[in-house]
Amino acid sequence: MRKLIAGNWKMNGFVSSQAEIEALKGLTGSAACDIVVCPPFTLIDRAVERARESHLVIGAQDCHAQACGAHTGDVSAEMLADAGVRYIILGHSERRMSYGEDNDIVLAKAIAAHRAGLIAIICVGETRHERDEGRAIEVVGDQLSGSIPQGANSANLVIAYEPVWAIGTGLVPTSEQIEEVHSAIRRLLEERMGRDGSLVKILYGGSVKASNAPAIFGLSNVNGALVGGASLKASEFAGIISAAG
């Protein structure tokens, strides 16, 4: 399965950051993986224009569940599709925790993404406390069952496993821990979607760097990565992209 490397810029980047988009364009032609960059809303239009006539794809970090209306400060999936976005990150732990987004909200947003013809990258992952209690698989399973829309398929769905305790901390689960959760996710997808569940990409996220990417990508059912801080500089992101080849 061709790997997918997605960069989540979070609340980072200015107009000058478009130089990183330009640098990444040069990597896409020879890359052995698909590359997506998800900048903040303020940079999406410029990023789409910069990425034109290249294999670099632009995504977004969130969307509203409704197509339009009186929702001050929000952006709909339809608006993002109109701007040239092809992917949307949904259910990231920072949204689930800081904004109280539960599975129902993530599900509604995923339905919106599919309604607009976009690919939903749905994030799942346990906290340190939940892992210490031995509930990692249970928590991830609940998030999957509650967040994936009916009718989702391998063409419009990507799953990103991001243990909350590894995001931005420098901590990385052991290979055995990553493989255990990814294998469990694969089983759950196949139970729900049949053979098509074996084709859904499952990304790992959480302190992914060029130095640890080769080992992570060599694990069973790891089909790429959702990368945070290391995606902000093309020079560092390039090392992760190379590891996917």
Buried (B, 14 or more C-beta within 10 A) or exposed (E): EEBBBBBBBBEBBEEEBBEBBBBBBEBBEEBEBBBBBBBBBEBBBBBBEBBEEBBBBBBBBBBBBBEEEEEEEBBBBBBBBEBBBBBBBBBBBBBBEEEEBEBEBBBBBBBBBBBBEBBBBBBBBBBEEBBEEEBBBEBBBEBBEBBBBEEBEBEBBBBBBBBBBBBEEEEBBEBEBBBBBBBBBBBBBBEBBEEBBBBBBBBBBBBBBBEBBEEBBEBEBBBBBBBBBBBBEBEBBBBBBBBBE
